[in-house]
């Protein structure tokens, strides 16, 4: 029986830490964690009953929430040589327009949409720190606090990653005017981190931090922050996203960016290397050996024409990966996983690349790998249904014939490769139902604020 301070959810079928199991009782504590997960237990009076198969909610390991406001605005052809670098100019324009209220409204709607696809938490790679003219807000952490408020409104789990950003390119080059809202020196950044610690504790958020990229931080700045900054919590960095970045790094250091990072920095399980698209064989092996997570964002990487990460080789070496929606041209968990797999197929001209071996389910392998990698990158115990984990889970639509007629990992195959977001029915985060029947209790309020922000931005 559940303890007086807990309640119980019963699932006819659930993906537990030990695998798929029937008649699973999930005891949920008042603190939002799973106290026990027991298979083979009939439903009892007082149990909540899941209306379909239950799987863990996943962590979205890379988000720039404000960029959701520009989704779809960069699909007009330019000179014929469009790339990340031309896309970035439109991003700078949008950045210059957004108020703190806009950021909160856009982020809240984004996080609600993440819930609707099966994410239960997000790592916000947050570098929009300052006012439009580059000056600090009266409260140094104003913009980060808006992100925390948005996560609270939506009810999604949060790992906040304030980003150190100081330069425009390798070698400490001065930032451009379009980057003025991002810029800190090391003293200011350490002050920001210290000020955000109590806010994150109060919000129940995990606090880490990030270096924007090797372009944006000098080796000396990185070493100082590693020595004087928080010694626990996730540590993320953009790395080797575009070929031009590789070329510029070679010109600066005579080493490729991932090789430089592995040689010069203490890369370990705490780190998440975002994109790592242009990795040679030695770098792929080095990331895998370090225990760091490769943070893959397939829809954004496709949108920007970045390239394809060598995921098959990385997986063979025991590498850890997770997925994120990054610029949010798509917010769909299943689309990220599907495109990750399809990119490998298109490159190799073969099918079923990331299943991990003969007879294994492709969807099952993708889901489990991304769940484990996402949890590590967020610094949270999620992505698994077992005692001690956060009670964040997804109930899939048990009335859908595709789901009804699937067994075990076939459920994941059909969700990821056939059904997509429409299969998500209910979502629980840290023991609280955030979506029921696909609806959020604050959806109308969040939509109104989002509409106001988007209409204001459209007039400018």
C-alpha positions in Angstrom: 0.0 0.0 0.0 1.2 3.6 -0.6 2.4 5.5 2.4 0.0 8.2 3.7 2.2 10.9 2.1 2.2 9.3 -1.3 -0.1 8.3 -4.1 -0.1 5.5 -6.7 -0.4 5.4 -10.5 -1.2 2.1 -12.1 -0.2 1.3 -15.6 -1.3 -1.8 -17.6 2.1 -1.5 -19.3 5.1 0.6 -18.5 8.7 1.0 -19.6 10.5 0.6 -16.2 14.2 0.7 -15.5 14.2 -3.1 -15.8 12.3 -3.0 -19.2 8.7 -3.3 -20.2 6.5 -4.8 -17.6 2.7 -5.5 -17.1 0.6 -4.2 -14.2 3.0 -1.6 -12.9 2.4 0.3 -9.7 4.3 3.6 -9.5 4.3 5.0 -6.0 4.9 8.8 -6.1 6.1 10.7 -3.1 5.1 14.1 -1.9 8.5 15.4 -3.1 7.8 14.4 -6.7 10.1 11.4 -6.8 9.3 7.7 -7.4 9.3 5.8 -4.1 8.8 2.4 -5.8 8.1 0.9 -9.2 6.6 -2.6 -8.9 5.5 -4.9 -11.7 2.8 -7.5 -11.6 0.5 -5.7 -9.1 -3.2 -5.5 -9.8 -4.8 -2.1 -9.7 -6.3 -1.2 -6.3 -9.0 1.1 -5.0 -7.7 4.6 -4.9 -5.1 4.2 -7.6 -4.9 6.6 -10.5 -5.2 4.7 -13.7 -3.0 5.5 -16.7 -5.1 5.4 -19.9 -2.3 3.9 -22.0 1.4 2.8 -21.9 3.6 4.8 -19.6 7.2 5.8 -20.5 9.6 8.2 -18.8 9.6 11.8 -19.9 12.9 12.8 -21.5 15.2 15.8 -21.0 15.6 18.3 -23.8 19.3 19.0 -23.5 19.6 22.2 -25.6 17.3 25.2 -25.9 17.6 28.9 -26.8 14.0 29.8 -25.9 14.0 33.3 -27.4 14.7 31.8 -30.8 11.3 30.3 -31.0 10.0 33.8 -31.8 11.9 33.7 -35.2 10.9 30.2 -36.3 10.0 30.2 -40.0 11.4 33.7 -40.6 14.6 32.7 -42.3 13.3 30.6 -45.2 13.7 33.3 -47.9 16.6 32.6 -50.2 19.4 35.1 -50.1 22.5 35.2 -52.3 22.5 31.4 -52.8 25.2 30.9 -50.1 22.8 30.9 -47.1 24.3 29.3 -44.0 24.4 29.5 -40.2 26.3 32.8 -40.6 23.5 34.5 -42.6 20.8 33.0 -40.3 22.7 34.5 -37.4 22.0 38.1 -38.7 18.2 37.6 -38.4 18.8 36.1 -34.9 20.6 39.3 -33.9 17.7 41.4 -35.3 15.1 39.5 -33.2 17.4 39.7 -30.1 17.5 43.5 -30.4 13.7 43.7 -30.1 12.8 41.4 -27.3 11.9 42.7 -23.8 12.0 40.6 -20.7 8.2 40.2 -20.9 8.6 38.9 -24.5 11.2 36.4 -23.4 9.0 35.0 -20.6 5.9 34.8 -22.8 7.8 33.0 -25.7 9.6 30.7 -23.3 6.4 29.7 -21.5 4.6 28.8 -24.7 7.7 26.9 -25.9 8.0 24.9 -22.7 4.3 24.0 -22.9 4.8 22.7 -26.4 7.8 20.7 -25.2 5.5 19.0 -22.7 3.1 18.1 -25.5 5.8 16.1 -27.3 7.1 14.1 -24.3 9.8 16.3 -22.8 9.7 16.6 -19.0 12.6 18.9 -18.5 14.8 21.3 -20.5 18.4 22.6 -20.3 18.1 26.3 -21.2 21.4 27.5 -22.8 20.7 31.1 -21.7 22.8 33.9 -23.2 20.3 36.7 -23.7 21.4 38.5 -20.5 21.2 42.3 -20.9 19.0 45.2 -22.1 18.8 46.1 -25.8 21.7 48.6 -25.5 23.9 46.0 -23.7 23.6 47.5 -20.3 22.7 45.4 -17.3 19.2 45.3 -16.0 18.7 46.7 -12.5 18.5 43.0 -11.4 21.5 41.3 -13.0 19.6 38.1 -13.3 16.4 39.6 -14.7 16.4 37.6 -18.0 17.4 34.3 -16.3 14.6 34.9 -13.8 12.2 35.3 -16.6 13.2 31.8 -17.9 12.7 30.4 -14.4 9.2 32.0 -14.3 8.3 30.6 -17.7 9.3 27.1 -16.7 7.2 27.5 -13.5 4.2 28.6 -15.5 4.5 25.6 -17.9 5.5 23.2 -15.1 8.5 21.8 -17.0 11.7 20.7 -15.2 14.6 23.2 -15.6 18.3 23.1 -15.8 19.5 26.7 -16.2 22.7 27.2 -18.0 23.8 30.9 -18.0 26.3 31.3 -20.8 29.6 33.0 -20.8 30.0 35.0 -24.0 32.8 37.6 -24.3 34.1 37.6 -27.9 33.2 37.5 -31.6 35.8 34.9 -32.7 38.9 32.9 -31.8 41.7 34.8 -30.2 39.5 37.2 -28.1 38.2 39.3 -31.0 35.9 42.2 -29.9 32.2 41.4 -29.9 30.0 42.8 -32.7 27.1 45.2 -31.9 24.6 42.4 -32.5 26.2 40.5 -29.6 26.0 43.3 -27.0 23.1 41.7 -25.1 25.2 38.5 -24.5 28.5 39.9 -23.2 30.1 39.4 -19.8 33.6 39.6 -18.4 34.6 36.9 -16.0 33.9 38.9 -12.8 30.5 39.9 -14.0 29.7 36.3 -15.0 30.8 34.8 -11.7 28.6 37.5 -10.0 25.6 36.4 -12.1 26.1 32.8 -11.2 26.3 33.5 -7.5 23.1 35.6 -7.7 21.2 32.9 -9.5 21.9 30.1 -6.9 19.1 31.1 -4.5 16.7 31.7 -7.3 17.3 28.2 -8.7 17.0 26.6 -5.3 13.7 28.3 -4.8 12.4 27.3 -8.2 13.6 23.7 -7.9 15.9 24.2 -10.9 19.3 22.7 -11.5 22.0 25.4 -12.0 25.0 24.7 -14.3 26.7 27.0 -16.8 28.0 27.1 -20.3 30.7 28.5 -22.5 29.1 29.7 -25.6 31.9 28.4 -27.8 35.6 28.5 -28.3 34.9 31.5 -30.5 33.4 33.4 -27.6 35.7 32.6 -24.7 39.5 32.7 -24.5 41.5 29.8 -22.9 42.4 32.1 -19.9 38.7 33.0 -19.3 37.6 29.4 -19.5 40.3 28.3 -17.0 39.4 31.0 -14.6 35.7 30.1 -14.7 36.5 26.4 -14.3 38.6 27.2 -11.2 36.3 29.7 -9.5 32.9 28.9 -10.8 30.5 26.2 -9.5 32.3 22.8 -9.1 29.1 20.8 -9.6 26.3 20.9 -12.1 26.3 20.5 -15.9 28.8 22.3 -18.1 27.9 22.8 -21.8 29.6 24.3 -24.9 28.8 24.7 -28.6 31.6 22.9 -30.5 32.4 22.3 -34.2 28.9 23.0 -35.5 30.0 24.4 -38.8 33.0 23.7 -41.1 34.0 27.4 -41.0 34.4 27.1 -37.2 36.8 24.2 -37.8 38.7 26.2 -40.3 38.9 29.2 -38.1 40.1 27.1 -35.1 42.8 25.5 -37.2 44.0 28.9 -38.2 44.1 30.1 -34.6 45.5 27.0 -32.9 46.5 24.5 -35.6 44.1 22.1 -34.0 40.4 21.3 -34.7 38.0 22.6 -32.1 37.1 19.3 -30.5 40.7 18.2 -30.4 41.7 21.5 -28.8 39.0 21.1 -26.2 39.9 17.6 -25.3 43.6 18.5 -25.1 43.2 21.7 -23.1 40.1 21.3 -20.9 39.1 18.7 -18.3 36.3 17.2 -20.3 34.4 14.5 -18.4 30.9 13.3 -17.6 30.0 16.8 -16.4 30.3 18.2 -20.0 27.9 18.2 -22.8 29.3 19.0 -26.3 26.6 20.6 -28.3 26.5 19.6 -32.0 30.1 18.3 -32.4 29.0 17.9 -36.0 32.4 18.1 -37.6 34.3 15.5 -35.6 37.0 13.3 -37.1 37.6 9.7 -36.1 40.0 10.6 -33.3 37.7 13.3 -31.9 34.7 10.9 -32.0 36.8 8.4 -30.0 38.0 11.1 -27.6 34.4 12.3 -26.8 33.3 8.8 -26.2 36.3 8.0 -23.9 35.7 11.2 -21.9 32.2 10.3 -20.8 30.9 13.6 -22.0 27.5 13.7 -23.8 27.2 14.7 -27.4 24.2 17.1 -27.5 22.6 16.5 -30.9 19.9 18.8 -32.3 19.0 17.3 -35.7 16.2 19.6 -36.7 18.2 22.7 -36.1 21.4 21.2 -37.6 19.3 20.3 -40.7 17.7 23.8 -40.8 21.1 25.5 -40.7 22.8 23.1 -43.1 25.4 22.2 -40.5 26.0 18.6 -41.4 25.5 15.1 -39.9 27.1 14.0 -36.7 28.8 10.5 -37.0 26.4 8.9 -34.6 26.8 5.3 -35.7 30.5 5.3 -35.0 30.0 7.2 -31.8 27.5 4.7 -30.6 29.8 1.7 -31.5 32.5 3.3 -29.2 30.0 3.5 -26.3 29.4 7.3 -26.7 26.6 8.9 -24.9 24.2 11.3 -26.6 20.9 13.1 -26.1 18.8 15.4 -28.2 17.6 19.0 -28.0 15.5 21.3 -30.0 18.0 24.2 -30.0 16.5 27.0 -32.3 13.0 25.4 -32.1 12.2 25.3 -35.8 10.7 22.1 -34.4 9.8 21.3 -30.8 9.0 17.6 -31.4 10.9 15.0 -29.4 10.0 12.3 -31.9 11.1 14.4 -34.9 14.6 14.9 -33.3 15.0 11.1 -32.8 13.6 10.2 -36.2 15.8 12.8 -38.0 18.8 11.6 -36.0 18.3 8.1 -37.4 17.3 9.2 -40.9 20.4 11.4 -41.2 22.6 8.4 -40.6 20.6 6.4 -43.2 20.9 9.1 -45.9 24.6 9.3 -45.4 25.2 5.6 -45.3 22.5 4.6 -47.8 21.4 1.9 -45.4 18.5 1.4 -43.0 18.2 1.0 -39.2 21.6 2.5 -38.2 21.3 3.2 -34.4 19.5 0.1 -33.1 22.7 -1.1 -31.6 22.7 -4.6 -33.0 20.7 -7.3 -34.8 17.2 -7.9 -33.5 17.1 -4.7 -31.5 14.3 -2.1 -31.9 15.5 1.2 -33.5 12.9 3.2 -31.6 13.8 1.5 -28.3 17.5 2.1 -28.7 17.0 5.8 -29.7 14.6 6.4 -26.8 16.8 4.8 -24.1 20.0 6.3 -25.3 18.5 9.8 -25.5 16.9 9.3 -22.1 20.1 8.4 -20.4 22.2 11.1 -22.2 19.6 13.8 -21.6 19.5 13.0 -17.9 23.2 13.2 -17.6 23.4 16.5 -19.6 20.7 18.0 -17.4 22.2 16.8 -14.2 18.8 15.3 -13.1 17.7 11.8 -12.4 15.0 11.6 -15.1 14.4 9.5 -18.2 13.9 6.3 -16.2 11.0 4.8 -14.1 12.7 3.5 -11.0 12.8 4.2 -7.3 14.7 7.5 -6.6 14.1 9.0 -10.0 12.0 12.1 -10.6 8.4 11.1 -11.2 8.3 12.6 -14.7 6.4 10.4 -17.2 4.3 10.3 -20.4 1.1 8.4 -20.9 0.7 7.4 -24.6 -2.7 7.2 -26.2 -4.0 3.8 -25.3 -7.0 4.3 -27.7 -4.9 4.6 -30.7 -5.0 1.3 -32.7 -1.2 1.7 -33.6 -0.5 1.7 -29.8 -3.1 -0.9 -28.9 -1.7 -3.5 -31.3 2.0 -2.9 -30.5 4.0 -4.8 -27.9 6.8 -3.4 -25.8 9.4 -1.6 -28.0 7.1 -1.7 -30.9 5.2 1.0 -29.0 8.3 3.2 -29.2 8.9 2.3 -32.9 5.4 3.3 -33.7 5.4 6.5 -31.6 8.8 7.7 -33.0 8.5 6.6 -36.7 4.8 6.6 -37.4 2.7 8.7 -34.9 4.8 11.5 -33.5 3.3 14.1 -31.1 -0.3 12.9 -31.6 0.4 9.8 -29.4 1.1 11.9 -26.3 -1.9 12.0 -24.0 -0.9 12.9 -20.5 2.4 14.2 -19.0 3.5 14.3 -15.4 6.5 16.3 -14.2 7.9 15.8 -10.7 4.7 14.1 -9.6 2.3 16.8 -10.9 0.1 16.3 -14.0 0.9 19.1 -16.4 -1.0 17.7 -19.4 -4.2 15.8 -19.3 -5.9 14.7 -22.5 -3.3 16.9 -24.3 -4.4 20.1 -22.5 -2.6 22.3 -20.0 -4.6 24.1 -17.3 -2.8 27.4 -18.0 -2.8 27.1 -21.8 -5.2 30.0 -22.5 -3.3 32.3 -20.2 0.0 31.3 -21.7 -1.4 31.7 -25.2 -2.6 35.2 -24.6 0.8 36.4 -23.4 2.5 34.6 -26.3 0.1 36.3 -28.8 0.8 39.7 -27.3 4.5 39.2 -27.5 4.5 37.9 -31.1 2.2 40.7 -32.3 4.5 43.3 -30.7 7.6 41.8 -32.3 5.8 41.6 -35.7 5.2 45.4 -35.6 8.9 46.1 -35.3 
